[in-house]
């Protein structure tokens, strides 16, 4: 019998919970359904299944998520890393072979982007900033687990302090900031709305580019010559994003589609010294 997409997803999530709590892989679970499991593990699995019925994301139940092949710790302080953001990471990796410069991830969350880039570019210097100190602590734990040296700092992208935060120039600036308009909540699933941090997801309908305006202005100031800005974006606002990058004199602006053929990424270059806008 063919399973629908939701049934396949539910089955995959159930196996993931069983694998996590029992320590057995999917094959062993399938081939040994009568295998005896300690009572304390059974109780933990039951508790996890109840949480799943309440739409708790499996990543928050297990406390881990996967990104670019990396196992990362996650909790409700940070967004769960997504495939679209993996595509952003791979876009950067594939375009910048043997990169040895400086990278900064604005709004780093779990540190997934910064850590993946640090691992692929071992000679690069990688930085990450976030407004959430608890998220930064988690990001530091993830970086330590993967034996990479990422410098994490506390800063609010929308603050005046951010505009003066630098200390140096950067060759790559990357960000996956909040970009979901509040009016788009109606299209989102309960497991996202009820559990993931809303301040990392949503922006006001009347100012949906609020984070992009700040970080693009910052990037235009602190990118080195020939530096690149890479952003994950709202598919519905890709034209506005092109205009924004152009307004800050970034050049060779390029949109990129994700695996669903939607414009979810954008890139721009700083080719020369930019005249600052007020």
Backbone as CSV, one residue per row, in Angstrom:
resi,resn,N_x,N_y,N_z,CA_x,CA_y,CA_z,C_x,C_y,C_z
1,UNK,0.843,-1.188,0.000,0.000,0.000,0.000,0.886,1.249,0.000
2,UNK,0.575,2.192,-0.863,1.344,3.421,-0.936,0.905,4.370,0.172
3,UNK,1.870,4.974,0.838,1.568,5.907,1.906,1.574,7.331,1.368
4,UNK,0.668,8.162,1.896,0.681,9.565,1.513,1.873,10.240,2.189
5,UNK,2.145,11.471,1.768,3.327,12.170,2.282,3.275,12.331,3.800
6,UNK,2.101,12.677,4.346,1.978,12.869,5.793,2.207,11.565,6.546
7,UNK,1.723,10.455,5.991,1.926,9.155,6.635,3.396,8.759,6.612
8,UNK,4.063,9.021,5.485,5.501,8.723,5.391,6.290,9.554,6.392
9,UNK,5.912,10.824,6.514,6.607,11.699,7.454,6.392,11.231,8.889
10,UNK,5.147,10.850,9.215,4.843,10.374,10.568,5.619,9.100,10.889
11,UNK,5.716,8.210,9.911,6.459,6.961,10.111,7.944,7.249,10.319
12,UNK,8.487,8.155,9.521,9.908,8.502,9.640,10.205,9.132,11.001
13,UNK,9.305,9.987,11.470,9.491,10.637,12.768,9.427,9.614,13.894
14,UNK,8.494,8.659,13.790,8.376,7.616,14.814,9.657,6.797,14.891
15,UNK,10.189,6.427,13.741,11.451,5.673,13.729,12.585,6.501,14.336
16,UNK,12.583,7.793,14.041,13.646,8.653,14.568,13.603,8.693,16.098
17,UNK,12.391,8.775,16.655,12.237,8.769,18.111,12.715,7.443,18.689
18,UNK,12.307,6.338,18.054,12.714,5.016,18.536,14.229,4.843,18.458
19,UNK,14.818,5.291,17.356,16.278,5.191,17.205,16.994,5.994,18.287
20,UNK,16.481,7.184,18.544,17.142,8.067,19.508,17.109,7.482,20.920
21,UNK,15.951,7.000,21.343,15.815,6.555,22.729,16.296,5.123,22.964
22,UNK,16.206,4.269,21.942,16.626,2.875,22.147,18.082,2.637,21.785
23,UNK,18.619,3.480,20.892,19.986,3.265,20.429,20.076,2.269,19.297
24,UNK,18.932,1.734,18.853,18.907,0.798,17.730,18.625,1.559,16.443
25,UNK,19.181,1.082,15.326,18.877,1.731,14.061,17.565,1.189,13.497
26,UNK,17.116,1.823,12.422,15.819,1.485,11.838,15.744,0.027,11.431
27,UNK,16.833,-0.514,10.872,16.840,-1.905,10.417,16.639,-2.856,11.589
28,UNK,17.360,-2.617,12.691,17.218,-3.481,13.863,15.824,-3.400,14.459
29,UNK,15.256,-2.212,14.461,13.898,-2.044,14.988,12.906,-2.814,14.130
30,UNK,13.081,-2.742,12.808,12.162,-3.417,11.886,12.294,-4.935,11.954
31,UNK,13.525,-5.430,12.097,13.763,-6.876,12.075,13.547,-7.536,13.433
32,UNK,13.539,-6.730,14.485,13.403,-7.315,15.833,12.304,-6.608,16.625
33,UNK,11.053,-6.685,16.129,9.964,-5.963,16.804,9.675,-6.473,18.211
34,UNK,10.094,-7.713,18.525,9.834,-8.286,19.849,10.995,-8.062,20.814
35,UNK,12.008,-7.343,20.362,13.195,-7.120,21.201,12.798,-6.408,22.493
36,UNK,13.283,-6.913,23.608,12.924,-6.344,24.907,13.671,-5.033,25.133
37,UNK,12.910,-4.038,25.579,13.466,-2.711,25.827,13.261,-2.377,27.299
38,UNK,14.267,-1.865,27.992,14.133,-1.518,29.408,12.943,-0.597,29.666
39,UNK,12.312,-0.772,30.816,11.094,-0.023,31.141,11.320,1.484,31.126
40,UNK,12.465,1.938,31.616,12.703,3.385,31.638,12.767,3.964,30.225
41,UNK,13.287,3.168,29.275,13.325,3.608,27.875,11.917,3.607,27.293
42,UNK,11.133,2.585,27.616,9.743,2.511,27.150,8.975,3.746,27.614
43,UNK,9.163,4.132,28.855,8.451,5.294,29.396,8.883,6.582,28.701
44,UNK,10.152,6.692,28.369,10.643,7.878,27.660,10.069,7.941,26.245
45,UNK,9.970,6.774,25.600,9.387,6.722,24.254,7.916,7.109,24.309
46,UNK,7.194,6.598,25.307,5.774,6.933,25.446,5.590,8.436,25.640
47,UNK,6.437,9.015,26.474,6.369,10.455,26.717,6.643,11.234,25.436
48,UNK,7.596,10.752,24.654,7.930,11.408,23.387,6.776,11.316,22.397
49,UNK,6.113,10.165,22.348,4.993,9.992,21.421,3.819,10.885,21.800
50,UNK,3.608,11.083,23.106,2.567,12.012,23.552,2.911,13.432,23.095
51,UNK,4.180,13.797,23.227,4.620,15.123,22.782,4.426,15.296,21.277
52,UNK,4.693,14.242,20.520,4.482,14.302,19.070,3.017,14.531,18.733
53,UNK,2.131,13.901,19.491,0.698,14.082,19.259,0.269,15.522,19.514
54,UNK,1.048,16.229,20.317,0.766,17.643,20.594,1.516,18.559,19.629
55,UNK,2.058,17.963,18.576,2.740,18.688,17.495,4.108,19.244,17.897
56,UNK,4.687,18.734,18.979,6.046,19.143,19.323,7.004,18.658,18.241
57,UNK,7.832,19.519,17.682,8.792,19.071,16.669,9.708,17.987,17.219
58,UNK,9.945,16.966,16.423,10.782,15.854,16.881,12.176,16.339,17.261
59,UNK,12.634,17.387,16.619,13.977,17.902,16.926,14.053,18.448,18.354
60,UNK,12.961,19.023,18.836,12.953,19.512,20.216,12.790,18.369,21.213
61,UNK,12.177,17.282,20.787,12.028,16.112,21.655,13.377,15.427,21.850
62,UNK,14.093,15.246,20.760,15.400,14.575,20.844,16.517,15.547,21.224
63,UNK,16.258,16.843,21.018,17.283,17.840,21.325,18.371,17.919,20.282
64,UNK,18.093,17.407,19.086,19.112,17.454,18.042,18.475,17.589,16.668
65,UNK,19.238,18.165,15.756,18.814,18.311,14.367,20.036,18.102,13.488
66,UNK,19.788,17.877,12.204,20.888,17.638,11.269,20.936,18.760,10.242
67,UNK,22.153,19.203,9.936,22.351,20.301,8.998,23.649,20.069,8.251
68,UNK,23.552,19.957,6.930,24.741,19.706,6.101,25.527,18.502,6.609
69,UNK,24.799,17.484,7.050,25.439,16.265,7.537,25.948,16.347,8.959
70,UNK,25.709,17.458,9.635,26.189,17.655,11.006,25.065,17.435,12.009
71,UNK,25.388,16.781,13.098,24.434,16.632,14.200,24.615,17.822,15.146
72,UNK,23.541,18.584,15.330,23.602,19.787,16.156,22.582,19.729,17.278
73,UNK,22.936,20.287,18.418,21.980,20.407,19.508,21.041,21.571,19.216
74,UNK,19.754,21.367,19.500,18.768,22.437,19.349,17.834,22.426,20.555
75,UNK,17.243,23.581,20.817,16.185,23.685,21.811,15.258,24.805,21.373
76,UNK,14.285,25.134,22.218,13.273,26.102,21.796,13.781,27.543,21.777
77,UNK,15.030,27.748,22.096,15.629,29.076,21.959,16.022,29.371,20.515
78,UNK,16.101,28.329,19.690,16.599,28.503,18.316,15.663,27.846,17.312
79,UNK,15.696,28.356,16.098,14.968,27.718,15.005,15.580,26.362,14.684
80,UNK,14.745,25.462,14.213,15.230,24.177,13.719,15.837,24.413,12.331
81,UNK,17.081,24.027,12.105,17.697,24.218,10.779,16.877,23.555,9.677
82,UNK,16.777,24.238,8.541,15.930,23.764,7.451,16.732,23.519,6.172
83,UNK,16.083,22.778,5.260,16.743,22.423,4.006,17.099,23.659,3.192
84,UNK,16.216,24.672,3.222,16.498,25.883,2.453,17.799,26.538,2.915
85,UNK,18.028,26.501,4.224,19.249,27.096,4.756,20.462,26.238,4.417
86,UNK,20.265,24.927,4.336,21.337,24.060,3.842,21.729,24.463,2.427
87,UNK,20.721,24.759,1.597,21.014,25.164,0.219,21.814,26.465,0.185
88,UNK,21.504,27.372,1.108,22.270,28.610,1.199,23.725,28.309,1.549
89,UNK,23.920,27.408,2.498,25.286,27.023,2.889,26.040,26.412,1.716
90,UNK,25.392,25.502,1.000,26.062,24.839,-0.123,26.328,25.809,-1.274
91,UNK,25.475,26.792,-1.447,25.716,27.822,-2.467,27.030,28.547,-2.156
92,UNK,27.189,28.924,-0.901,28.418,29.603,-0.488,29.626,28.684,-0.645
93,UNK,29.486,27.452,-0.201,30.596,26.488,-0.264,31.028,26.243,-1.707
94,UNK,30.058,26.049,-2.587,30.375,25.711,-3.978,30.952,26.890,-4.758
95,UNK,30.625,28.102,-4.350,31.110,29.284,-5.073,32.449,29.816,-4.558
96,UNK,32.886,29.316,-3.425,34.071,29.909,-2.796,35.090,28.841,-2.416
97,UNK,35.526,28.084,-3.396,36.487,27.005,-3.159,37.784,27.563,-2.555
98,UNK,38.324,26.841,-1.591,39.602,27.203,-0.957,39.576,28.594,-0.330
99,UNK,38.423,28.985,0.158,38.256,30.309,0.763,39.076,30.417,2.050
100,UNK,39.751,31.559,2.231,40.605,31.756,3.409,40.336,33.087,4.105
101,UNK,39.250,33.742,3.758,38.973,35.066,4.318,38.170,35.028,5.607
102,UNK,37.382,36.091,5.808,36.601,36.230,7.035,35.113,36.215,6.709
103,UNK,34.373,35.445,7.506,32.940,35.236,7.321,32.221,35.653,8.592
104,UNK,31.073,36.295,8.441,30.232,36.565,9.602,28.793,36.148,9.305
105,UNK,28.198,35.448,10.255,26.814,34.974,10.177,25.980,35.847,11.110
106,UNK,25.080,36.628,10.537,24.271,37.567,11.310,22.951,36.913,11.700
107,UNK,22.743,36.727,13.011,21.572,36.006,13.496,21.849,34.517,13.462
108,UNK,22.874,34.088,14.149,23.422,32.729,13.975,22.566,31.622,14.573
109,UNK,21.748,31.927,15.591,20.883,30.901,16.182,21.668,29.732,16.745
110,UNK,21.397,28.537,16.237,22.100,27.323,16.679,23.550,27.285,16.227
111,UNK,23.916,28.231,15.349,25.268,28.242,14.799,25.425,27.366,13.578
112,UNK,24.315,26.849,13.047,24.397,25.859,11.965,25.169,26.371,10.753
113,UNK,24.852,27.588,10.290,25.547,28.127,9.114,27.019,28.393,9.414
114,UNK,27.280,29.053,10.522,28.661,29.402,10.867,29.526,28.157,11.019
115,UNK,28.989,27.137,11.670,29.756,25.912,11.918,29.985,25.139,10.627
116,UNK,28.950,25.022,9.795,29.106,24.314,8.519,30.156,24.997,7.652
117,UNK,30.137,26.326,7.623,31.111,27.063,6.812,32.516,26.959,7.404
118,UNK,32.618,26.978,8.722,33.931,26.841,9.364,34.552,25.479,9.072
119,UNK,33.727,24.451,9.019,34.237,23.111,8.719,34.675,22.986,7.266
120,UNK,33.935,23.620,6.359,34.281,23.524,4.935,35.413,24.470,4.547
121,UNK,35.605,25.527,5.330,36.681,26.483,5.060,37.597,26.555,6.285
122,UNK,38.428,25.543,6.501,39.225,25.471,7.737,40.221,26.616,7.912
123,UNK,40.569,27.310,6.825,41.514,28.426,6.932,40.807,29.771,7.107
124,UNK,39.483,29.751,7.068,38.719,30.986,7.232,38.569,31.344,8.708
125,UNK,38.326,32.618,8.969,37.952,33.076,10.306,36.447,33.327,10.285
126,UNK,35.736,32.667,11.192,34.276,32.709,11.153,33.730,33.320,12.444
127,UNK,32.753,34.194,12.271,32.116,34.884,13.392,30.603,34.697,13.301
128,UNK,29.942,34.775,14.438,28.490,34.697,14.459,27.941,35.620,15.526
129,UNK,26.868,36.338,15.214,26.251,37.190,16.228,24.773,36.852,16.350
130,UNK,24.229,37.111,17.539,22.809,36.870,17.781,22.357,37.729,18.953
131,UNK,21.059,38.030,18.982,20.489,38.812,20.067,20.238,37.970,21.309
132,UNK,20.115,36.655,21.118,19.725,35.736,22.189,20.962,35.098,22.824
133,UNK,21.234,35.441,24.074,22.423,34.911,24.750,22.337,33.404,24.962
134,UNK,21.115,32.889,25.175,20.957,31.445,25.356,21.224,30.708,24.045
135,UNK,20.821,31.322,22.938,21.120,30.736,21.630,22.626,30.714,21.396
136,UNK,23.300,31.779,21.776,24.755,31.843,21.601,25.462,30.771,22.418
137,UNK,24.967,30.513,23.615,25.560,29.461,24.444,25.418,28.103,23.763
138,UNK,24.244,27.868,23.161,24.017,26.618,22.435,24.920,26.538,21.209
139,UNK,25.051,27.646,20.488,25.924,27.678,19.310,27.367,27.364,19.691
140,UNK,27.808,27.894,20.817,29.168,27.611,21.289,29.345,26.130,21.603
141,UNK,28.307,25.525,22.185,28.350,24.084,22.470,28.471,23.292,21.178
142,UNK,27.699,23.686,20.165,27.753,22.989,18.877,29.111,23.146,18.204
143,UNK,29.666,24.340,18.271,30.984,24.568,17.664,32.054,23.734,18.366
144,UNK,31.985,23.682,19.676,32.956,22.897,20.439,32.843,21.418,20.100
145,UNK,31.606,20.935,19.953,31.391,19.522,19.625,32.021,19.160,18.285
146,UNK,31.975,20.097,17.337,32.523,19.835,15.997,33.955,20.350,15.839
147,UNK,34.547,20.777,16.937,35.972,21.152,16.963,36.299,22.265,15.966
148,UNK,35.436,23.267,15.923,35.718,24.434,15.081,35.773,25.683,15.958
149,UNK,36.577,26.620,15.524,36.733,27.866,16.269,35.897,28.954,15.611
150,UNK,34.685,29.149,16.129,33.821,30.231,15.677,33.697,31.225,16.826
151,UNK,33.895,32.499,16.534,33.782,33.538,17.559,32.345,34.048,17.570
152,UNK,31.651,33.824,18.683,30.259,34.255,18.805,30.175,35.500,19.683
153,UNK,29.343,36.454,19.248,29.172,37.707,19.975,27.688,38.028,20.117
154,UNK,27.369,38.742,21.203,25.987,39.162,21.450,25.760,40.544,20.850
155,UNK,24.740,40.662,19.995,24.417,41.954,19.386,23.026,41.888,18.768
156,UNK,22.316,43.003,18.780,20.986,43.121,18.183,21.127,43.764,16.808
157,UNK,20.713,43.049,15.777,20.842,43.539,14.400,20.102,44.861,14.186
158,UNK,19.063,45.110,14.985,18.271,46.325,14.804,18.739,47.485,15.684
159,UNK,19.796,47.292,16.423,20.253,48.332,17.354,21.274,49.272,16.712
160,UNK,21.436,50.435,17.340,22.473,51.372,16.892,23.861,50.777,17.090
161,UNK,24.005,49.966,18.143,25.302,49.330,18.404,25.737,48.451,17.237
162,UNK,24.754,47.831,16.579,25.079,46.939,15.465,25.764,47.704,14.343
163,UNK,25.300,48.912,14.070,25.879,49.690,12.975,27.341,50.035,13.235
164,UNK,27.728,49.999,14.491,29.125,50.295,14.836,29.909,49.038,15.181
165,UNK,29.251,47.874,15.022,29.917,46.611,15.358,30.722,46.132,14.156
166,UNK,32.009,46.033,14.311,32.811,45.488,13.221,34.168,45.053,13.735
167,UNK,35.058,46.020,13.865,36.426,45.701,14.243,37.268,45.337,13.038
168,UNK,36.622,45.051,11.909,37.348,44.628,10.704,36.379,44.583,9.537
169,UNK,36.910,44.232,8.378,36.053,44.009,7.234,35.854,42.520,7.024
170,UNK,34.818,42.171,6.283,34.487,40.760,6.056,34.424,40.475,4.559
171,UNK,34.749,39.254,4.216,34.723,38.841,2.811,33.399,38.185,2.439
172,UNK,32.752,37.559,3.408,31.426,36.978,3.207,30.558,37.336,4.402
173,UNK,29.406,37.913,4.119,28.376,38.145,5.131,27.185,37.279,4.751
174,UNK,26.687,36.513,5.716,25.565,35.622,5.446,24.524,35.793,6.540
175,UNK,23.261,35.661,6.173,22.214,35.778,7.179,20.934,35.086,6.729
176,UNK,20.246,34.520,7.705,18.898,33.986,7.537,18.044,34.642,8.621
177,UNK,17.688,35.912,8.418,16.979,36.660,9.456,15.478,36.356,9.449
178,UNK,14.732,36.879,10.413,13.270,36.729,10.363,12.721,37.369,9.089
179,UNK,11.812,36.663,8.410,11.250,37.234,7.179,9.807,36.821,6.903
180,UNK,9.183,36.072,7.786,7.799,35.637,7.569,6.862,36.742,8.049
181,UNK,6.009,37.236,7.155,5.066,38.280,7.543,3.991,37.706,8.463
182,UNK,3.535,38.512,9.400,2.531,38.031,10.360,1.283,37.508,9.656
183,UNK,0.934,38.099,8.535,-0.247,37.649,7.788,-0.056,36.262,7.188
184,UNK,1.185,35.778,7.135,1.464,34.460,6.572,1.378,33.343,7.612
185,UNK,1.107,33.696,8.860,0.973,32.679,9.906,-0.110,31.660,9.564
186,UNK,-1.156,32.125,8.887,-2.288,31.248,8.565,-1.880,30.067,7.686
187,UNK,-0.751,30.162,7.027,-0.303,29.086,6.140,0.709,28.152,6.812
188,UNK,1.010,28.401,8.072,2.060,27.641,8.744,1.479,26.559,9.646
189,UNK,2.276,25.530,9.885,1.828,24.392,10.681,1.936,24.687,12.175
190,UNK,1.138,23.930,12.955,1.098,24.127,14.404,2.459,23.891,15.058
191,UNK,3.195,22.910,14.533,4.478,22.587,15.175,5.468,23.743,15.079
192,UNK,5.288,24.609,14.088,6.135,25.800,13.971,5.573,26.929,14.834
193,UNK,4.289,27.204,14.687,3.669,28.323,15.388,3.711,28.175,16.902
194,UNK,3.516,26.955,17.382,3.386,26.737,18.826,4.714,26.525,19.547
195,UNK,5.768,26.195,18.804,6.994,25.780,19.481,8.256,26.545,19.089
196,UNK,8.373,26.967,17.846,9.609,27.644,17.452,9.561,29.121,17.854
197,UNK,10.717,29.734,18.127,10.736,31.115,18.638,10.196,32.118,17.622
198,UNK,9.124,32.789,17.998,8.453,33.695,17.057,9.335,34.875,16.669
199,UNK,10.202,35.311,17.583,11.051,36.464,17.256,12.129,36.126,16.237
200,UNK,12.318,34.840,15.966,13.273,34.424,14.935,12.573,34.149,13.606
201,UNK,11.256,34.296,13.598,10.476,33.963,12.404,9.778,35.169,11.777
202,UNK,9.092,35.970,12.607,8.090,36.890,12.081,8.535,38.349,12.056
203,UNK,7.989,39.041,11.050,8.209,40.477,10.890,6.860,41.139,10.643
204,UNK,6.737,42.428,10.951,5.456,43.109,10.731,5.126,43.238,9.251
205,UNK,3.853,43.143,8.949,3.414,43.242,7.557,3.775,44.589,6.935
206,UNK,3.770,45.636,7.761,4.025,46.966,7.210,5.511,47.297,7.085
207,UNK,6.380,46.381,7.549,7.826,46.600,7.410,8.543,45.250,7.320
208,UNK,8.231,44.457,6.308,8.749,43.082,6.251,10.250,42.977,5.999
209,UNK,10.861,44.061,5.528,12.303,44.025,5.244,13.125,44.683,6.351
210,UNK,12.543,44.810,7.523,13.191,45.544,8.606,14.588,45.012,8.923
211,UNK,14.739,43.690,8.967,16.057,43.114,9.266,16.999,43.245,8.075
212,UNK,16.459,43.065,6.874,17.295,43.144,5.673,17.823,44.559,5.459
213,UNK,17.007,45.553,5.783,17.463,46.932,5.633,18.669,47.206,6.524
214,UNK,18.593,46.717,7.754,19.691,46.936,8.693,20.944,46.170,8.292
215,UNK,20.781,44.894,7.987,21.988,44.093,7.715,22.587,44.394,6.340
216,UNK,21.758,44.818,5.374,22.304,45.195,4.069,23.078,46.513,4.172
217,UNK,22.537,47.438,4.945,23.263,48.690,5.192,24.599,48.393,5.870
218,UNK,24.569,47.494,6.853,25.790,47.128,7.577,26.794,46.460,6.642
219,UNK,26.289,45.526,5.825,27.172,44.806,4.902,27.803,45.755,3.889
220,UNK,27.035,46.737,3.425,27.583,47.686,2.451,28.720,48.505,3.058
221,UNK,28.708,48.610,4.376,29.742,49.375,5.082,30.961,48.524,5.417
222,UNK,30.726,47.269,5.824,31.812,46.461,6.382,32.304,45.321,5.487
223,UNK,31.663,45.091,4.357,32.222,44.122,3.417,33.516,44.664,2.824
224,UNK,34.488,43.801,2.677,35.698,44.177,1.957,35.390,44.329,0.474
225,UNK,36.285,44.963,-0.252,36.114,45.071,-1.699,36.067,43.671,-2.302
226,UNK,35.095,43.442,-3.181,34.802,42.134,-3.784,34.190,41.149,-2.782
227,UNK,33.780,41.656,-1.623,33.082,40.813,-0.658,31.664,40.507,-1.118
228,UNK,31.080,39.455,-0.539,29.770,38.981,-0.986,28.788,38.925,0.180
229,UNK,27.553,39.284,-0.105,26.450,39.171,0.841,25.511,38.076,0.358
230,UNK,25.275,37.077,1.205,24.359,35.975,0.891,23.211,35.987,1.900
231,UNK,21.976,35.925,1.397,20.815,35.989,2.276,19.770,34.946,1.903
232,UNK,19.132,34.383,2.922,17.899,33.624,2.696,16.754,34.624,2.777
233,UNK,15.761,34.482,1.888,14.726,35.514,1.784,13.329,34.912,1.676
234,UNK,12.345,35.786,1.838,10.943,35.430,1.621,10.692,35.400,0.114
235,UNK,10.202,34.274,-0.365,9.988,34.119,-1.812,9.079,35.195,-2.393
236,UNK,8.148,35.712,-1.572,7.186,36.700,-2.057,7.790,38.095,-2.172
237,UNK,9.003,38.267,-1.654,9.611,39.598,-1.624,10.936,39.650,-2.381
238,UNK,11.113,38.750,-3.343,12.416,38.697,-4.010,12.696,39.938,-4.860
239,UNK,11.664,40.519,-5.464,11.894,41.736,-6.248,12.287,42.900,-5.338
240,UNK,11.611,43.007,-4.202,11.941,44.052,-3.239,13.367,43.887,-2.709
241,UNK,13.791,42.638,-2.556,15.153,42.389,-2.080,16.191,42.797,-3.121
242,UNK,15.911,42.550,-4.379,16.830,42.999,-5.434,16.979,44.517,-5.391
243,UNK,15.845,45.202,-5.227,15.872,46.663,-5.171,16.656,47.150,-3.950
244,UNK,16.496,46.450,-2.829,17.186,46.855,-1.605,18.697,46.735,-1.754
245,UNK,19.162,45.613,-2.269,20.605,45.432,-2.448,21.162,46.452,-3.435
246,UNK,20.396,46.730,-4.476,20.840,47.720,-5.460,20.897,49.115,-4.839
247,UNK,19.944,49.406,-3.953,19.914,50.718,-3.305,21.155,50.956,-2.457
248,UNK,21.735,49.882,-1.956,22.972,49.999,-1.180,24.204,49.704,-2.034
249,UNK,24.039,49.853,-3.342,25.129,49.831,-4.320,25.855,48.488,-4.410
250,UNK,25.194,47.418,-3.983,25.756,46.095,-4.225,25.525,45.745,-5.691
251,UNK,26.416,44.970,-6.260,26.388,44.717,-7.697,26.282,43.224,-8.004
252,UNK,26.060,42.937,-9.291,25.922,41.551,-9.766,24.936,40.775,-8.890
253,UNK,23.805,41.395,-8.626,22.801,40.795,-7.739,22.186,39.576,-8.412
254,UNK,22.115,38.493,-7.667,21.676,37.213,-8.235,20.690,36.533,-7.294
255,UNK,19.521,36.183,-7.821,18.543,35.387,-7.078,18.773,33.914,-7.367
256,UNK,18.465,33.069,-6.391,18.626,31.627,-6.579,17.386,30.904,-6.064
257,UNK,16.931,29.924,-6.844,15.762,29.139,-6.455,16.166,27.977,-5.552
258,UNK,15.226,27.585,-4.693,15.470,26.430,-3.832,14.970,25.158,-4.509
259,UNK,14.923,24.053,-3.755,14.527,22.762,-4.323,13.063,22.732,-4.739
260,UNK,12.284,23.724,-4.304,10.888,23.838,-4.724,10.710,24.861,-5.844
261,UNK,11.817,25.259,-6.449,11.811,26.216,-7.562,11.242,27.572,-7.153
262,UNK,11.513,27.968,-5.900,11.087,29.272,-5.405,12.327,30.113,-5.098
263,UNK,12.231,31.406,-5.384,13.362,32.295,-5.104,13.485,32.490,-3.594
264,UNK,14.471,31.817,-2.990,14.634,31.856,-1.539,16.019,32.336,-1.115
265,UNK,16.855,32.704,-2.073,18.208,33.165,-1.757,18.602,34.305,-2.690
266,UNK,19.461,35.173,-2.181,19.948,36.280,-2.996,21.403,36.558,-2.629
267,UNK,22.136,37.068,-3.607,23.556,37.377,-3.414,23.874,38.710,-4.073
268,UNK,24.766,39.461,-3.454,25.258,40.687,-4.062,26.717,40.901,-3.712
269,UNK,27.442,41.624,-4.570,28.873,41.897,-4.380,29.084,43.363,-4.016
270,UNK,30.109,43.594,-3.216,30.603,44.949,-3.018,31.853,45.085,-3.875
271,UNK,31.716,45.732,-5.022,32.815,45.781,-5.978,33.773,46.948,-5.754
272,UNK,33.311,47.980,-5.029,34.141,49.159,-4.842,33.691,49.882,-3.587
273,UNK,34.414,50.920,-3.218,34.039,51.696,-2.039,32.657,52.286,-2.245
274,UNK,31.797,52.086,-1.237,30.410,52.524,-1.350,30.203,53.838,-0.609
275,UNK,29.479,54.731,-1.236,29.117,55.992,-0.593,27.987,55.708,0.381
276,UNK,28.207,55.970,1.658,27.226,55.616,2.684,25.946,56.418,2.517
277,UNK,24.804,55.700,2.740,23.496,56.349,2.750,23.110,56.630,4.189
278,UNK,22.331,57.666,4.403,21.838,57.958,5.754,20.677,57.041,6.091
